[in-house]
Amino acid sequence: MSNRTARRCRCRRLLPALLLVCLACMAPAMAGSSRSSSTATAPVISATPTTDAGWAMLEEILSNEAQRIVETMPLIDGQKMHGPIKVKIDPIEKKMTLLLSKDYLADGTGAAFEDIVSYVGSAIVSTAAPAIELNGWDTLVEGRPLSYYFPEDYARASLRSSSSANSSVAVFGGHGWYYHYNFKDWRAQRDPSNGILEDEITTEYSRRLEKMLRDSYRAQVFEPRGHSTDIHTPSGQPWWRLATRYWLKRALPNRPDIWHSLPGSASPLRERNEDIRSRPLYANEVKADTTIHLHTNAHIDTRTRGTGVLYHAGRSRDENLARNILCYMDEYIHIRSAYKDWIVPANPTPRMDLGENKLADMPSVIVELGFHTNPDDARALQDAVFQEGATAGIAKGWYLYTQGMGCKKMKILHIPDVEALYGEHQQIKVEYEGIPLSMIQVISSIKNCPANAPCRGFNGGGPKDGPVTLDISCPIPDLKEPLVLDVETKLMDFSGGSAPLYHHKVKCMPGGAEGPGPWRGLARRR
């Protein structure tokens, strides 16, 4: 058994309050080999430390887990061995810091570096969740921030346009096929998982989002990665599969500073790294007011699910855009019954190491639509119903951000329970909150209509900035006693925004007309 495994096994005795299951102890076959430990399961943590010693032990366990994970990943080009990686936790700020050795920068902060930081960081956040809910993480290399090693990139990251215009947006479907100089072939940037190739499915989301932004919000949209089925001769692939870098090379042949921004690089991943950089550099060139990058996510634990939005830490405008998009994705996804339990976190994730955001001169966010490593998420990502809801939420979040409005999801606040006579019609007020984008429609269904009563659902509505009402009526059953109707009401606007169902009652009383009669005054409200 290695010293590292032995340390993890001792956690049972040293810190019982953490209730740690050190699974390395449960797999003797893994002992003595850091490579074979890649098959281990993450340690289970089920309580929050209450002492400094407890937090120190948690950091040690998370550091061991981070090291185990990173050793399952390919070496970065130029990296001779996996260097040490440590985890530090700030329990007050609820922030994590990944401490890396300098060999992780062997190929700069390109695609391989981003993959390691994203994969390890998200796994450690999940592992630590029972003890502390971490809000993103920072990355230090040899104790220094990445800006120390790449000052030009991070000087740009601190810039922001002073323009208040918000009418244009650059939309990028993430990844795409690229040329690999070691293997001397064209390949996707991501591996297929559960029937999904991220490089390709993101183009469907970018197509939907572009159309929605143009048609519904009259936005000026820049989407350089198109949808042509023509064949790109060097790769033999249809153009729609190719990464943004190659589209920009064709469209802007005299601007290699955008699509060939690493001319001195000898990395076999240099065109993949240039692809990451080309997206924000193009958005800067066309002076887009905002930028949205669309991706699907991956996690070492295939049970991990849900949507996420990432922004560059410390940029308040980017954070506001991220919060709006996350808020309205929650609204538009959850109104679809198949996805009412879809996981949407309350807060976006701040990061400082992601090139798509840090190189942008305008508010920029990365939308992780769902986890292609999870079978249920993968099915949803391919479902047109989910695609419509997710992109509609992104579009509304973007639009309301441009109007200076924040997150206020649609919600019915109150519909009074009323009494009416059989055959009587009444109009009642619907109180709601939220930001509708068009006229309001209200639709009700009766959940307990008896067989001998000709029940019909109720309808109503109103202008987006005026009173909203619901017309109710009592059926004329062959009854002489009161009938209490259980009513379920939905409020929506014609853009697809909708409030959760609201339950209320209508009590129908004998003594009314023998058929649908005239209005009978005010409702008798309980």
C-alpha positions as CSV (number, residue, x, y, z in Angstrom):
1,M,0.0,0.0,0.0
2,S,1.4,3.4,-1.0
3,N,1.9,6.2,1.6
4,R,-0.8,8.2,-0.1
5,T,-3.3,5.3,0.2
6,A,-2.3,4.8,3.8
7,R,-2.9,8.4,4.6
8,R,-6.4,8.2,3.1
9,C,-7.1,5.0,5.1
10,R,-6.2,6.7,8.4
11,C,-8.9,9.3,7.9
12,R,-11.5,7.0,9.5
13,R,-9.6,7.0,12.8
14,L,-8.2,10.6,12.7
15,L,-11.5,12.4,11.8
16,P,-14.6,10.3,12.5
17,A,-16.7,13.5,12.6
18,L,-16.3,13.8,8.8
19,L,-17.8,10.3,8.3
20,L,-15.4,9.7,5.5
21,V,-15.6,6.5,3.5
22,C,-12.0,6.2,2.2
23,L,-12.6,3.9,-0.7
24,A,-9.0,3.4,-1.3
25,C,-9.0,1.2,1.8
26,M,-11.7,-0.9,0.1
27,A,-9.7,-1.7,-3.0
28,P,-6.5,-3.5,-2.1
29,A,-5.9,-4.3,-5.7
30,M,-5.2,-0.6,-6.3
31,A,-2.4,-0.5,-3.7
32,G,1.1,0.4,-4.9
33,S,0.1,1.9,-8.2
34,S,-1.0,5.5,-8.8
35,R,-2.1,4.6,-12.3
36,S,-4.3,1.7,-11.1
37,S,-5.9,4.1,-8.6
38,S,-7.7,5.7,-11.6
39,T,-10.4,3.1,-11.1
40,A,-11.2,4.2,-7.6
41,T,-14.4,5.8,-6.6
42,A,-14.4,9.3,-5.1
43,P,-14.4,9.5,-1.3
44,V,-17.7,10.0,0.3
45,I,-18.0,13.0,2.6
46,S,-21.1,13.5,4.7
47,A,-20.5,16.3,7.2
48,T,-19.0,19.7,7.6
49,P,-15.8,20.1,9.6
50,T,-16.0,22.1,12.7
51,T,-12.4,22.6,13.6
52,D,-9.2,23.8,11.9
53,A,-7.9,20.2,12.0
54,G,-11.1,19.0,10.3
55,W,-10.7,21.5,7.5
56,A,-7.1,20.5,7.1
57,M,-8.0,16.9,6.8
58,L,-10.7,17.7,4.3
59,E,-8.2,19.5,2.2
60,E,-5.8,16.6,2.3
61,I,-8.5,14.2,1.2
62,L,-9.6,16.5,-1.6
63,S,-6.0,17.0,-2.7
64,N,-5.5,13.2,-2.8
65,E,-8.6,12.9,-4.9
66,A,-7.5,15.7,-7.3
67,Q,-4.1,13.9,-7.7
68,R,-5.9,10.6,-8.4
69,I,-8.1,12.2,-11.1
70,V,-5.3,14.1,-12.8
71,E,-3.2,11.0,-13.1
72,T,-6.0,9.4,-15.2
73,M,-5.7,12.1,-17.8
74,P,-3.2,12.4,-20.7
75,L,0.0,14.3,-20.1
76,I,0.0,17.8,-21.6
77,D,2.3,18.1,-24.5
78,G,5.8,18.9,-23.1
79,Q,4.9,17.6,-19.6
80,K,7.1,14.7,-18.5
81,M,5.0,13.6,-15.5
82,H,1.9,14.6,-13.6
83,G,3.0,17.3,-11.2
84,P,1.5,17.7,-7.7
85,I,-1.9,19.3,-7.3
86,K,-3.3,20.5,-4.0
87,V,-6.7,21.8,-2.9
88,K,-7.2,24.7,-0.5
89,I,-10.6,25.6,0.9
90,D,-11.8,29.0,2.2
91,P,-14.8,28.0,4.3
92,I,-15.9,31.6,4.9
93,E,-15.9,32.7,1.2
94,K,-16.8,29.2,0.1
95,K,-14.1,29.3,-2.5
96,M,-11.6,26.6,-3.6
97,T,-8.1,27.1,-4.9
98,L,-6.3,24.6,-7.1
99,L,-2.6,24.7,-6.5
100,L,-0.6,23.4,-9.5
101,S,3.0,22.9,-10.4
102,K,4.5,24.9,-13.3
103,D,4.7,21.8,-15.5
104,Y,1.0,22.1,-16.1
105,L,1.7,25.2,-18.2
106,A,3.9,23.2,-20.6
107,D,1.5,24.1,-23.4
108,G,0.3,27.4,-22.0
109,T,-3.3,27.9,-20.9
110,G,-4.7,26.2,-24.0
111,A,-7.2,23.4,-24.5
112,A,-5.3,20.7,-22.5
113,F,-4.8,23.0,-19.5
114,E,-8.5,24.1,-19.5
115,D,-9.6,20.5,-19.7
116,I,-7.5,19.5,-16.6
117,V,-8.6,22.5,-14.5
118,S,-12.3,22.1,-15.5
119,Y,-12.4,18.3,-15.1
120,V,-10.5,18.2,-11.8
121,G,-12.2,21.3,-10.4
122,S,-15.8,20.2,-11.1
123,A,-15.1,16.8,-9.7
124,I,-13.7,18.2,-6.4
125,V,-16.6,20.6,-6.1
126,S,-19.0,17.7,-6.3
127,T,-17.0,15.6,-3.9
128,A,-16.8,18.4,-1.3
129,A,-20.5,19.3,-1.7
130,P,-21.8,17.4,1.4
131,A,-19.3,19.4,3.5
132,I,-19.4,22.8,1.7
133,E,-21.1,24.2,-1.3
134,L,-18.3,25.8,-3.2
135,N,-18.9,28.7,-5.6
136,G,-16.3,28.2,-8.3
137,W,-12.6,28.1,-7.9
138,D,-9.3,29.9,-8.5
139,T,-6.1,28.4,-10.0
140,L,-2.6,29.2,-8.8
141,V,0.6,27.9,-10.4
142,E,3.6,27.8,-8.1
143,G,1.6,30.1,-5.8
144,R,1.1,32.7,-8.5
145,P,-2.1,33.6,-10.5
146,L,-2.2,32.8,-14.2
147,S,-1.9,36.6,-14.9
148,Y,1.7,36.4,-13.7
149,Y,2.6,34.0,-16.5
150,F,0.3,35.5,-19.2
151,P,0.1,39.2,-18.5
152,E,-1.1,40.2,-22.0
153,D,-4.1,37.9,-21.9
154,Y,-5.1,39.0,-18.4
155,A,-4.5,42.7,-19.2
156,R,-7.1,42.2,-21.9
157,A,-9.3,40.4,-19.5
158,S,-9.6,43.5,-17.3
159,L,-10.7,45.7,-20.2
160,R,-14.4,46.5,-20.8
161,S,-16.0,48.6,-23.4
162,S,-17.6,51.8,-22.0
163,S,-20.4,51.6,-24.6
164,S,-23.9,51.2,-23.2
165,A,-25.2,49.6,-26.4
166,N,-26.5,46.1,-26.1
167,S,-28.0,45.3,-29.5
168,S,-25.5,42.8,-30.8
169,V,-24.4,39.4,-29.7
170,A,-21.8,36.9,-30.9
171,V,-23.0,33.3,-30.6
172,F,-20.6,30.4,-30.8
173,G,-21.3,26.6,-30.9
174,G,-18.4,25.2,-29.0
175,H,-15.5,23.1,-30.4
176,G,-15.6,21.5,-33.8
177,W,-13.2,19.4,-35.9
178,Y,-9.5,20.4,-36.1
179,Y,-6.1,19.2,-37.4
180,H,-3.9,17.4,-34.9
181,Y,-0.2,17.7,-35.8
182,N,1.0,14.6,-33.9
183,F,-1.6,12.2,-35.4
184,K,-1.6,14.1,-38.7
185,D,-5.4,13.8,-39.0
186,W,-8.6,15.7,-38.6
187,R,-10.6,14.9,-35.4
188,A,-13.2,16.2,-33.1
189,Q,-12.1,18.0,-29.9
190,R,-14.4,15.9,-27.7
191,D,-15.0,12.1,-27.5
192,P,-18.5,10.8,-28.2
193,S,-20.6,10.0,-25.1
194,N,-24.1,8.6,-24.9
195,G,-24.8,9.2,-28.6
196,I,-23.6,12.8,-28.4
197,L,-20.5,14.5,-29.9
198,E,-20.3,17.9,-28.3
199,D,-18.5,19.4,-31.3
200,E,-21.6,18.7,-33.4
201,I,-24.6,19.1,-31.2
202,T,-23.6,22.6,-30.2
203,T,-24.3,23.7,-33.8
204,E,-28.0,22.8,-33.4
205,Y,-28.2,25.0,-30.3
206,S,-26.4,27.9,-31.9
207,R,-28.7,27.7,-34.9
208,R,-31.8,27.8,-32.7
209,L,-30.5,30.6,-30.6
210,E,-29.4,32.7,-33.5
211,K,-32.9,32.4,-35.1
212,M,-34.6,33.2,-31.8
213,L,-32.5,36.3,-31.2
214,R,-33.0,37.6,-34.7
215,D,-36.7,36.8,-35.0
216,S,-38.0,37.5,-31.5
217,Y,-35.7,40.2,-30.3
218,R,-34.4,41.8,-33.5
219,A,-30.8,41.4,-32.4
220,Q,-27.8,41.7,-34.6
221,V,-26.2,38.2,-34.3
222,F,-22.7,37.3,-35.3
223,E,-22.4,33.5,-35.7
224,P,-19.3,32.7,-37.8
225,R,-19.6,28.9,-37.5
226,G,-22.2,28.2,-40.1
227,H,-24.3,25.2,-41.1
228,S,-23.1,24.5,-44.6
229,T,-23.1,20.9,-45.8
230,D,-20.4,21.7,-48.5
231,I,-17.3,19.6,-48.1
232,H,-14.1,21.1,-46.7
233,T,-11.5,19.6,-48.9
234,P,-8.5,19.3,-46.5
235,S,-10.5,17.4,-43.9
236,G,-13.1,15.7,-46.1
237,Q,-15.7,16.8,-43.6
238,P,-18.8,19.0,-44.2
239,W,-18.1,22.6,-43.2
240,W,-20.7,22.6,-40.4
241,R,-18.6,20.2,-38.4
242,L,-15.4,22.3,-38.5
243,A,-14.2,24.5,-35.6
244,T,-14.8,28.3,-35.8
245,R,-11.1,28.8,-36.5
246,Y,-11.4,27.4,-40.1
247,W,-14.6,29.4,-40.8
248,L,-12.8,32.6,-39.8
249,K,-9.8,31.7,-41.9
250,R,-12.1,31.4,-44.9
251,A,-14.0,34.6,-44.1
252,L,-11.0,36.7,-43.0
253,P,-8.0,35.4,-44.9
254,N,-6.1,38.7,-44.2
255,R,-6.6,38.5,-40.4
256,P,-4.4,35.6,-39.2
257,D,-4.1,37.5,-35.9
258,I,-7.7,36.3,-35.2
259,W,-7.5,32.7,-36.4
260,H,-3.8,32.0,-36.3
261,S,-2.9,33.8,-33.1
262,L,-0.2,31.4,-31.9
263,P,2.2,31.4,-34.9
264,G,5.2,30.4,-32.8
265,S,3.5,27.4,-31.2
266,A,4.9,23.9,-31.9
267,S,2.1,22.2,-29.9
268,P,0.3,19.4,-31.8
269,L,-2.9,21.0,-30.4
270,R,-2.0,24.5,-31.7
271,E,-5.0,24.8,-34.0
272,R,-7.3,23.6,-31.3
273,N,-5.8,26.2,-29.0
274,E,-6.2,28.8,-31.7
275,D,-9.8,27.8,-32.1
276,I,-10.5,28.7,-28.5
277,R,-8.8,32.1,-28.9
278,S,-10.4,32.8,-32.3
279,R,-13.9,33.1,-30.9
280,P,-13.4,36.0,-28.5
281,L,-10.9,37.6,-30.8
282,Y,-13.5,37.6,-33.6
283,A,-16.1,39.0,-31.2
284,N,-13.7,41.8,-30.3
285,E,-13.1,42.5,-34.0
286,V,-16.8,42.9,-34.9
287,K,-17.3,44.9,-31.6
288,A,-20.2,42.6,-30.4
289,D,-21.8,44.0,-27.3
290,T,-22.1,40.5,-25.7
291,T,-20.9,37.0,-26.4
292,I,-22.5,33.6,-25.6
293,H,-20.6,30.3,-26.0
294,L,-22.6,27.1,-26.1
295,H,-21.2,23.8,-24.8
296,T,-22.2,20.5,-23.3
297,N,-20.5,19.4,-20.1
298,A,-18.6,16.3,-18.9
299,H,-17.9,14.9,-15.4
300,I,-15.9,12.0,-14.0
301,D,-19.1,11.0,-12.1
302,T,-21.7,10.0,-14.7
303,R,-24.5,10.7,-12.2
304,T,-23.7,14.5,-12.4
305,R,-26.5,16.4,-14.2
306,G,-27.8,19.8,-15.1
307,T,-27.1,23.2,-16.6
308,G,-24.5,25.7,-15.6
309,V,-23.3,29.1,-16.7
310,L,-19.7,30.4,-16.3
311,Y,-18.3,33.9,-16.3
312,H,-14.9,35.6,-15.7
313,A,-14.5,36.2,-12.0
314,G,-14.5,39.8,-11.0
315,R,-16.5,41.2,-13.9
316,S,-19.9,42.4,-12.6
317,R,-21.5,42.9,-16.1
318,D,-20.5,39.4,-17.1
319,E,-21.9,38.1,-13.8
320,N,-25.2,39.9,-14.4
321,L,-25.5,38.4,-17.8
322,A,-24.8,34.9,-16.5
323,R,-27.4,35.3,-13.7
324,N,-30.0,36.4,-16.1
325,I,-29.4,33.6,-18.5
326,L,-29.4,31.0,-15.7
327,C,-32.6,32.4,-14.2
328,Y,-34.6,32.3,-17.4
329,M,-33.2,28.9,-18.5
330,D,-34.7,27.8,-15.2
331,E,-38.1,29.3,-16.1
332,Y,-38.3,28.1,-19.7
333,I,-36.9,24.5,-19.1
334,H,-39.0,23.8,-16.0
335,I,-42.4,24.7,-17.6
336,R,-41.9,21.7,-19.9
337,S,-43.4,18.8,-18.0
338,A,-40.7,16.3,-19.0
339,Y,-38.1,18.6,-17.5
340,K,-39.8,20.0,-14.4
341,D,-37.0,18.5,-12.2
342,W,-34.1,19.6,-14.4
343,I,-31.2,20.8,-12.3
344,V,-30.4,24.5,-12.7
345,P,-28.2,25.9,-10.0
346,A,-29.1,29.2,-8.2
347,N,-25.8,30.8,-9.1
348,P,-23.4,31.0,-12.0
349,T,-19.8,29.8,-11.6
350,P,-16.9,32.3,-11.6
351,R,-13.7,31.2,-13.3
352,M,-10.5,33.0,-14.3
353,D,-8.8,30.4,-16.6
354,L,-11.2,30.1,-19.5
355,G,-9.9,31.6,-22.7
356,E,-13.3,32.2,-24.3
357,N,-14.3,34.5,-21.5
358,K,-11.0,36.1,-20.5
359,L,-10.0,37.2,-24.0
360,A,-13.3,39.0,-24.6
361,D,-13.6,42.7,-24.5
362,M,-17.3,42.6,-23.7
363,P,-19.5,40.6,-21.3
364,S,-19.0,37.0,-22.1
365,V,-20.5,33.8,-20.7
366,I,-20.2,30.0,-21.3
367,V,-23.4,28.1,-21.1
368,E,-23.0,24.4,-20.3
369,L,-26.3,23.1,-21.5
370,G,-26.2,19.7,-19.8
371,F,-23.8,16.7,-19.2
372,H,-23.3,14.5,-22.2
373,T,-21.6,12.0,-19.8
374,N,-25.0,11.4,-18.1
375,P,-27.4,9.2,-20.0
376,D,-30.5,11.2,-19.0
377,D,-29.0,14.6,-19.8
378,A,-27.7,13.2,-23.1
379,R,-31.3,12.2,-24.1
380,A,-32.5,15.6,-23.1
381,L,-29.8,17.4,-25.1
382,Q,-31.0,15.6,-28.2
383,D,-34.7,16.4,-27.6
384,A,-36.2,19.3,-29.6
385,V,-38.5,20.1,-26.6
386,F,-35.5,20.7,-24.3
387,Q,-33.5,22.5,-27.1
388,E,-36.4,24.9,-27.5
389,G,-36.7,25.6,-23.8
390,A,-33.0,26.0,-23.2
391,T,-32.5,28.4,-26.1
392,A,-35.7,30.4,-25.3
393,G,-34.4,30.9,-21.7
394,I,-31.0,32.0,-22.9
395,A,-32.6,34.4,-25.4
396,K,-34.9,36.0,-22.8
397,G,-32.1,36.2,-20.3
398,W,-29.9,38.0,-22.8
399,Y,-32.7,40.4,-23.9
400,L,-33.6,41.5,-20.4
401,Y,-30.0,42.0,-19.6
402,T,-29.7,44.4,-22.5
403,Q,-32.8,46.2,-21.1
404,G,-31.2,46.6,-17.7
405,M,-33.6,44.1,-16.1
406,G,-32.6,41.3,-13.8
407,C,-34.1,38.0,-12.8
408,K,-37.8,37.9,-12.0
409,K,-39.5,34.7,-13.0
410,M,-43.2,34.5,-13.7
411,K,-45.2,33.4,-10.7
412,I,-48.9,33.6,-9.9
413,L,-49.2,35.2,-6.5
414,H,-52.9,34.9,-5.9
415,I,-56.2,33.8,-7.4
416,P,-59.1,34.1,-5.0
417,D,-61.3,31.1,-4.1
418,V,-64.8,32.1,-5.2
419,E,-68.4,31.0,-4.9
420,A,-70.9,31.2,-7.8
421,L,-74.3,29.9,-8.6
422,Y,-74.8,27.1,-11.1
423,G,-74.8,28.6,-14.6
424,E,-73.2,31.8,-13.4
425,H,-70.2,33.5,-15.0
426,Q,-67.7,35.7,-13.1
427,Q,-64.4,37.5,-13.9
428,I,-61.7,37.3,-11.2
429,K,-58.4,39.1,-11.0
430,V,-55.1,37.1,-11.3
431,E,-52.2,38.6,-9.4
432,Y,-48.8,37.7,-10.6
433,E,-45.1,38.7,-10.8
434,G,-42.5,38.4,-13.4
435,I,-41.5,40.1,-16.7
436,P,-43.8,38.9,-19.5
437,L,-42.6,39.8,-23.1
438,S,-46.0,39.8,-24.7
439,M,-49.7,39.5,-24.0
440,I,-50.7,37.2,-21.1
441,Q,-52.8,34.1,-21.5
442,V,-54.4,32.3,-18.6
443,I,-55.7,28.7,-18.9
444,S,-57.4,26.6,-16.2
445,S,-58.4,23.0,-16.0
446,I,-60.8,21.4,-13.6
447,K,-59.3,18.4,-11.9
448,N,-62.4,16.8,-10.2
449,C,-65.4,17.4,-12.5
450,P,-68.1,14.8,-11.8
451,A,-69.5,12.7,-14.7
452,N,-72.9,14.4,-14.6
453,A,-71.5,18.0,-14.9
454,P,-70.5,19.4,-18.2
455,C,-67.3,21.1,-16.9
456,R,-65.1,23.2,-19.2
457,G,-61.8,24.8,-18.5
458,F,-61.6,28.5,-17.9
459,N,-59.7,31.1,-19.9
460,G,-58.5,34.6,-19.5
461,G,-55.6,37.0,-20.0
462,G,-54.6,40.5,-20.4
463,P,-51.9,42.9,-21.7
464,K,-48.3,42.4,-20.5
465,D,-48.4,45.7,-18.6
466,G,-52.0,45.7,-17.4
467,P,-54.6,43.7,-15.3
468,V,-55.0,40.0,-16.0
469,T,-58.3,38.3,-15.4
470,L,-59.8,34.8,-15.5
471,D,-63.3,34.1,-16.6
472,I,-64.9,31.3,-14.5
473,S,-68.3,29.7,-14.8
474,C,-70.1,27.0,-12.9
475,P,-71.6,24.0,-14.8
476,I,-75.2,23.1,-14.6
477,P,-75.2,19.5,-13.1
478,D,-78.1,17.5,-12.1
479,L,-77.3,18.3,-8.5
480,K,-79.1,20.0,-5.6
481,E,-76.0,20.3,-3.3
482,P,-72.9,22.5,-3.7
483,L,-70.0,21.4,-5.8
484,V,-66.4,22.4,-5.1
485,L,-64.2,22.4,-8.2
486,D,-60.5,22.0,-7.8
487,V,-58.9,24.3,-10.4
488,E,-55.3,24.3,-11.8
489,T,-54.3,27.5,-13.5
490,K,-51.4,28.3,-15.8
491,L,-50.2,31.7,-16.8
492,M,-48.0,32.3,-19.8
493,D,-47.0,34.8,-22.4
494,F,-46.8,34.2,-26.1
495,S,-43.0,34.1,-26.1
496,G,-43.2,30.8,-24.2
497,G,-42.6,32.1,-20.7
498,S,-44.8,30.5,-18.1
499,A,-45.5,30.5,-14.3
500,P,-45.8,27.3,-12.3
501,L,-49.3,25.9,-11.9
502,Y,-51.5,27.6,-9.2
503,H,-54.2,25.6,-7.4
504,H,-57.5,27.3,-6.3
505,K,-61.2,26.4,-5.8
506,V,-64.5,27.5,-7.2
507,K,-67.6,26.6,-5.1
508,C,-70.7,26.2,-7.2
509,M,-74.0,26.6,-5.4
510,P,-77.6,25.7,-6.2
511,G,-80.1,28.4,-7.1
512,G,-78.7,29.6,-10.4
513,A,-80.2,29.8,-13.8
514,E,-81.1,26.7,-15.8
515,G,-78.6,27.7,-18.5
516,P,-75.7,30.1,-18.9
517,G,-77.0,33.4,-17.7
518,P,-75.9,37.0,-17.5
519,W,-73.3,38.3,-15.2
520,R,-74.5,38.1,-11.6
521,G,-72.4,40.8,-9.9
522,L,-69.3,40.5,-7.8
523,A,-67.9,37.1,-6.8
524,R,-68.7,35.9,-3.3
525,R,-65.2,35.4,-2.0
526,R,-64.3,33.3,1.0
